[in-house]
């Protein structure tokens, strides 16, 4: 798992701190990683630079895939960086080359 903890932008660093303590932005449920889900994550990344995603029990039971693997797949599809995984929640940050 590649987690990039170095954030050059002070503004983005502040947003990450807020998201760590704040609510979840997007929930990944039984519908899985759909085009709409990816579009929503991309929109939030573009607007805020940081997205906090919770993987619900329904998708974990259906796919039987680890949260880290799902997070890496979503980061790749949204052209973002995986910041960290805690339990069933992970954070993505906008990469310099994305969006």
N, C-alpha and C positions, 0 to 999 in steps of 0.2 A: 504494500500500500504506500503510495506516494502522497505525503501530506506536506504542503508548503506553508510553513509558518512565517516566512519572511514577507512582510507587506510594506512596500515602499511609501505608499500614500498615507499620510496622517489621517486624512478624512476617512479613508477606507478602514484603517485600524480602529477608529472610533466606532464605526458602524458594526464591525465584527464584535467589539466588546458589548455593544447594545444587543446584538442578536444572541450572543452567548447566554445572556441573562434573560432575554426576552422570549416572546412566544414564537411558536413555529409558524413559518410563512406558508409552506405547502405540505400537504400530506400525500404520501404515496400509498394508495389503497388497492382494492381488489382488481381494478381495471388495469393496473400495471403501468408500465412506461409507455404511454400513448403519445401521439403527436401533440395533443392538447396539453398534456402534462409538460412535455419538453418546451412547448411554446410559452407556457406560463412561467416556467423556471427562467427561460431566456429573457422574458419581459421584466421579471423582477430583478434579474442580474443587471440588465441594462439600466433600470431605474434606480436601484439601490446599491448595486455592486456586491451585495451579500444576500444569500438565500439560506434559510434554515429549513431542512426537510425532515419530516418524521416518516418512518416506514411503519405502517400499521400492521397489526397481527394478521389481517386477512391476506395480505400479499406475502408475508413471510411463510404462512402455512401453504399457500397455493404454489409458490415457486420453490420454496425450500432452499433459497440462496442466501448467503451471508450478506449482511448490511453493507460491509466494506465493498463487496463485489458490485452490488447495486449502485453504491455511491460512485465508484470508479466509472461504471457504465454511463451514468447520468452526467458525470463531469465531462466525459469524452463527447457525448452527444450534444452537450450545451457549450462546448468549447470553453469550459471554466476549469478552475483548479479546486481540488478537494482540500479543504482547510483542516477538517478533522471529523472523526467519528466518535460519538459517545453513546453507547447503548444502541438504541434504535433511531438515533437522530444524527444527522450529519450536516455540515455546512459547506457551501460552495462559495467561492469568491470569483469575481470576474478576472480573467487573466488579461494581460496587456494586449495580447493578440486577438482576443475574442470580441465579438459584437462590433 
